[in-house]
Amino acid sequence: MTIRIAAVSLLSLLSIAACAVARHAEPVHQAGEPGPAAAAPPASAEPLPFGVRVTGRGPAMILIPGLASSGDVWTTTVAHEQARFTCHVIDLPGFAGRPPIPAPILPAVREALAGYIRAHHLDRPVIVGHSLGGFLALDLARSYPDLVGRLVIVDSLPFLPAASDPSATAGSMRAVADTIRTRVASTTNEAFEQQQRGMLATMITDPANQQIALGWAMRTDRAAFTEALLEVMTTDLRPQLGAITASTLVIETWRGWGASRGETEQRYAQQYAALRGAKLVVADTAKHFVMLDDPAFLFAEMDAFLR
């Protein structure tokens, strides 16, 4: 596989544009769902790099969206969990209309999440992360094992480049990352939109949600999009998974990626081999956005795991 093809492939895997609802549009809620909650007041004068909305009651649960996604990806999940968890929904910097922050983005968000947990006296919250959000959850749990409770990782890997190239390393991916940086910077809005439209069809089943997701992608700051993408590509968390002490549920998907279910299961098993006691389950019908494609499956697995 040439560098150019590898770059396009990795960009396709990581270009998770937004989903079900948009900050600047009328939210799409199922019957009986709550509307967006009020933002949590800051515990200190230091501004957070991300937005937070809090709703529900009970032990804390922090929900982190993926690349170019809004926290509203978790709307139905919050509706399901808020009777027994206080849900802290994160909106990541630079994505879906939120102001960007200087690079490096992901370490800054990780440290701010740790500070948020301490400042609000959250007692080992459950951390739920989708895609890039799952990567952040793993990074937080390995950096601060004493701060987090259980982990729910939705379709995310500790080192995504190795999914398509088992010989990839963080160092070898820097050249690919530079290629992607140049390519994205020179892409017109029209070409970027067309690219996102095609990729979203592999990630979300419902065409209506695909279209809304496209709007999210086009509202995302392009520099933030590229920087977060490249930080994931050049960071390998696999050697550090042994530092994670939290019980972990990993939700896998295989539809839409061009790989068989067996290949997907093998890929995940290899990448999470060092995470002791992790429970890996496969969604039969959902594409990448499991919470949109098959929420009943996601909720059943989460309920059993968190019970």
C-alpha positions as CSV (number, residue, x, y, z in Angstrom):
1,M,0.0,0.0,0.0
2,T,1.5,3.4,-1.0
3,I,1.7,6.3,1.5
4,R,-1.0,8.1,-0.5
5,I,-3.4,5.1,-0.4
6,A,-2.6,4.5,3.3
7,A,-3.3,8.2,4.0
8,V,-6.6,8.1,2.3
9,S,-7.5,4.8,4.0
10,L,-6.6,6.1,7.5
11,L,-8.4,9.4,6.8
12,S,-11.5,7.4,5.8
13,L,-11.4,5.4,9.0
14,L,-10.9,8.4,11.3
15,S,-13.0,11.0,9.5
16,I,-15.9,10.6,11.9
17,A,-18.1,13.5,11.1
18,A,-20.9,14.3,13.4
19,C,-24.2,12.7,13.9
20,A,-27.8,12.9,15.0
21,V,-28.2,16.6,15.8
22,A,-26.5,19.9,15.2
23,R,-25.8,22.8,17.6
24,H,-27.2,25.3,15.1
25,A,-30.2,23.3,14.0
26,E,-33.3,22.0,15.8
27,P,-32.2,18.9,17.8
28,V,-33.6,15.6,16.7
29,H,-35.0,13.7,19.7
30,Q,-37.0,10.5,20.0
31,A,-40.4,10.8,21.7
32,G,-39.9,11.4,25.4
33,E,-36.3,12.4,25.2
34,P,-35.0,15.4,27.2
35,G,-33.7,18.4,25.4
36,P,-30.0,19.5,25.8
37,A,-29.1,20.2,29.4
38,A,-27.6,23.4,30.8
39,A,-23.9,23.7,30.8
40,A,-22.1,22.7,34.0
41,P,-20.8,25.8,35.9
42,P,-17.0,25.9,36.1
43,A,-15.5,24.9,39.4
44,S,-12.7,27.4,39.0
45,A,-11.8,30.6,37.0
46,E,-9.7,28.5,34.6
47,P,-11.6,28.0,31.4
48,L,-12.1,24.5,30.1
49,P,-11.0,23.6,26.6
50,F,-14.3,21.7,26.1
51,G,-17.9,22.2,26.8
52,V,-19.9,20.2,29.3
53,R,-23.6,19.6,29.7
54,V,-24.9,17.8,32.8
55,T,-28.2,16.0,33.4
56,G,-29.5,13.1,35.4
57,R,-28.8,11.8,38.9
58,G,-26.7,9.3,40.6
59,P,-23.0,8.3,40.1
60,A,-21.1,10.3,37.4
61,M,-20.8,9.2,33.8
62,I,-18.6,11.2,31.3
63,L,-19.5,10.7,27.7
64,I,-16.9,11.8,25.0
65,P,-17.8,12.0,21.3
66,G,-15.5,11.2,18.3
67,L,-13.7,13.3,15.7
68,A,-15.8,16.1,14.4
69,S,-18.8,14.9,16.4
70,S,-20.9,16.8,18.9
71,G,-21.7,15.6,22.4
72,D,-25.3,15.2,21.0
73,V,-24.2,11.9,19.6
74,W,-25.0,10.7,23.1
75,T,-28.6,12.1,23.3
76,T,-30.4,8.8,23.3
77,T,-27.7,7.2,25.6
78,V,-28.2,10.0,28.1
79,A,-32.0,9.5,27.9
80,H,-31.4,5.9,28.8
81,E,-28.9,6.4,31.5
82,Q,-29.9,9.6,33.3
83,A,-32.3,7.9,35.8
84,R,-29.3,6.2,37.4
85,F,-26.3,8.3,36.3
86,T,-25.4,11.9,36.3
87,C,-24.3,12.3,32.7
88,H,-21.5,14.8,31.9
89,V,-21.6,15.2,28.1
90,I,-18.4,16.6,26.5
91,D,-18.2,18.9,23.4
92,L,-14.6,18.7,22.1
93,P,-12.7,21.8,21.0
94,G,-12.8,22.7,17.3
95,F,-15.5,20.2,16.5
96,A,-19.0,20.9,15.2
97,G,-18.8,24.7,15.8
98,R,-17.0,24.7,19.1
99,P,-14.0,27.1,19.3
100,P,-10.6,25.3,18.7
101,I,-7.6,25.3,21.0
102,P,-3.9,25.3,20.1
103,A,-2.2,22.0,19.4
104,P,-1.5,19.5,20.8
105,I,-5.3,19.0,21.3
106,L,-5.7,15.6,22.8
107,P,-3.2,15.9,25.7
108,A,-4.8,19.2,26.6
109,V,-8.2,17.6,26.7
110,R,-6.9,14.6,28.7
111,E,-5.4,16.9,31.4
112,A,-8.5,19.1,31.5
113,L,-10.7,16.0,31.9
114,A,-8.6,14.9,34.9
115,G,-8.8,18.4,36.3
116,Y,-12.6,18.4,35.8
117,I,-13.0,15.1,37.7
118,R,-11.0,16.5,40.6
119,A,-12.6,19.9,40.7
120,H,-16.1,18.5,40.7
121,H,-15.2,15.8,43.1
122,L,-16.5,13.0,40.8
123,D,-15.9,9.6,42.4
124,R,-14.4,7.4,39.8
125,P,-16.9,8.2,37.0
126,V,-17.8,5.8,34.3
127,I,-16.0,7.0,31.1
128,V,-17.8,6.3,27.8
129,G,-16.0,7.2,24.6
130,H,-16.8,6.8,20.9
131,S,-14.0,6.5,18.3
132,L,-11.6,9.3,19.0
133,G,-13.5,9.7,22.3
134,G,-12.7,6.1,23.1
135,F,-9.0,6.8,22.4
136,L,-9.2,9.8,24.9
137,A,-10.9,7.5,27.5
138,L,-8.1,5.0,27.2
139,D,-5.5,7.7,27.5
140,L,-7.1,9.2,30.5
141,A,-7.4,5.8,32.2
142,R,-3.8,4.9,31.6
143,S,-2.6,8.3,32.7
144,Y,-4.8,8.6,35.9
145,P,-5.9,5.1,36.9
146,D,-7.0,6.4,40.3
147,L,-9.5,8.9,38.8
148,V,-11.7,6.7,36.6
149,G,-14.2,4.0,37.2
150,R,-15.3,1.6,34.4
151,L,-14.7,2.3,30.7
152,V,-17.1,1.8,27.8
153,I,-15.1,2.0,24.5
154,V,-17.3,2.2,21.4
155,D,-15.5,1.2,18.2
156,S,-12.1,2.5,19.0
157,L,-8.6,1.1,19.0
158,P,-5.5,2.1,21.0
159,F,-3.4,2.4,17.7
160,L,-5.6,2.7,14.6
161,P,-2.9,2.6,12.0
162,A,-2.0,-1.0,12.9
163,A,-5.5,-2.0,11.9
164,S,-4.6,-1.6,8.3
165,D,-0.8,-2.1,8.6
166,P,0.4,-4.4,11.4
167,S,3.9,-3.2,11.0
168,A,3.0,0.5,11.6
169,T,4.6,2.4,14.4
170,A,4.1,5.9,15.8
171,G,7.3,6.9,14.2
172,S,6.6,5.4,10.8
173,M,3.2,7.1,10.7
174,R,4.7,10.6,10.9
175,A,5.4,10.7,7.2
176,V,1.8,9.6,6.5
177,A,0.6,12.2,8.9
178,D,2.5,14.9,7.0
179,T,1.0,13.7,3.7
180,I,-2.5,13.9,5.2
181,R,-1.8,17.4,6.7
182,T,-0.8,18.7,3.2
183,R,-3.7,17.0,1.5
184,V,-6.4,18.2,3.8
185,A,-5.0,21.8,3.8
186,S,-5.2,21.9,0.0
187,T,-8.7,20.3,-0.2
188,T,-11.5,22.7,-1.2
189,N,-14.6,22.8,0.8
190,E,-16.5,21.2,-2.1
191,A,-14.1,18.3,-2.4
192,F,-14.0,17.9,1.4
193,E,-17.8,17.8,1.6
194,Q,-17.9,15.2,-1.2
195,Q,-15.3,13.1,0.6
196,Q,-17.2,13.3,3.9
197,R,-20.5,12.4,2.2
198,G,-19.0,9.2,0.9
199,M,-17.3,8.2,4.1
200,L,-20.4,8.9,6.2
201,A,-22.3,6.3,4.2
202,T,-19.9,3.7,5.6
203,M,-20.3,4.9,9.2
204,I,-24.1,5.6,9.6
205,T,-26.9,3.5,8.1
206,D,-29.8,6.1,8.2
207,P,-29.4,8.6,5.2
208,A,-31.1,11.3,7.3
209,N,-28.4,11.0,10.0
210,Q,-25.7,10.9,7.3
211,Q,-27.0,14.3,6.0
212,I,-27.0,15.9,9.4
213,A,-23.6,14.5,10.1
214,L,-22.3,16.1,6.9
215,G,-23.4,19.5,8.3
216,W,-21.4,18.8,11.5
217,A,-18.3,18.0,9.5
218,M,-18.6,21.2,7.5
219,R,-18.9,23.2,10.8
220,T,-15.7,21.6,12.2
221,D,-12.6,23.7,12.2
222,R,-10.4,22.2,9.5
223,A,-7.1,22.7,11.5
224,A,-8.6,21.1,14.6
225,F,-9.9,18.2,12.5
226,T,-6.5,17.6,11.0
227,E,-4.5,18.0,14.2
228,A,-6.6,15.6,16.2
229,L,-6.5,13.1,13.4
230,L,-2.7,13.2,13.2
231,E,-2.3,13.0,17.0
232,V,-4.3,9.8,17.0
233,M,-2.3,8.4,14.1
234,T,1.1,9.1,15.8
235,T,0.2,7.9,19.3
236,D,0.3,4.2,20.2
237,L,-1.4,3.4,23.5
238,R,-0.9,-0.4,23.2
239,P,2.3,-0.6,25.3
240,Q,0.6,1.4,28.1
241,L,-2.7,-0.5,28.4
242,G,-1.3,-2.5,31.3
243,A,-1.5,0.6,33.4
244,I,-5.3,0.7,33.1
245,T,-6.9,-0.8,36.2
246,A,-10.5,0.0,35.2
247,S,-12.9,-2.7,34.1
248,T,-13.5,-2.2,30.4
249,L,-16.2,-3.0,27.9
250,V,-15.2,-2.7,24.2
251,I,-17.9,-2.5,21.5
252,E,-16.7,-3.6,18.1
253,T,-18.3,-3.0,14.7
254,W,-17.3,-4.7,11.4
255,R,-20.0,-3.5,8.9
256,G,-18.9,-0.7,6.6
257,W,-15.1,-1.3,7.0
258,G,-14.5,-3.8,4.3
259,A,-13.4,-6.5,6.7
260,S,-15.1,-9.7,7.8
261,R,-16.4,-10.2,11.3
262,G,-13.7,-12.7,12.0
263,E,-10.9,-10.3,10.8
264,T,-12.4,-7.5,13.0
265,E,-12.5,-9.7,16.1
266,Q,-8.9,-10.8,15.5
267,R,-7.8,-7.1,15.0
268,Y,-9.5,-6.0,18.3
269,A,-8.2,-9.0,20.3
270,Q,-4.6,-8.3,19.2
271,Q,-4.8,-4.6,20.0
272,Y,-6.4,-5.1,23.4
273,A,-4.4,-8.1,24.5
274,A,-2.5,-6.1,27.2
275,L,-5.7,-4.7,28.8
276,R,-6.4,-7.2,31.5
277,G,-10.0,-8.5,31.8
278,A,-11.4,-6.4,29.0
279,K,-14.7,-7.6,27.6
280,L,-14.9,-7.4,23.8
281,V,-18.3,-7.7,22.1
282,V,-19.3,-7.3,18.4
283,A,-22.3,-5.5,17.1
284,D,-23.9,-7.6,14.4
285,T,-25.8,-5.0,12.4
286,A,-24.5,-1.5,13.5
287,K,-22.0,0.5,11.6
288,H,-19.5,2.8,13.3
289,F,-22.0,4.9,15.1
290,V,-23.5,2.1,17.2
291,M,-25.5,4.5,19.3
292,L,-27.4,5.6,16.2
293,D,-27.6,2.3,14.3
294,D,-28.4,-0.1,17.1
295,P,-29.0,1.7,20.4
296,A,-30.8,-1.3,21.9
297,F,-27.7,-3.4,21.5
298,L,-25.5,-0.7,23.0
299,F,-27.8,-0.1,26.0
300,A,-28.2,-3.9,26.7
301,E,-24.4,-4.3,26.8
302,M,-23.9,-1.2,28.9
303,D,-26.6,-2.2,31.3
304,A,-25.2,-5.7,31.9
305,F,-21.6,-4.3,32.2
306,L,-22.5,-1.4,34.6
307,R,-25.0,-3.3,36.7
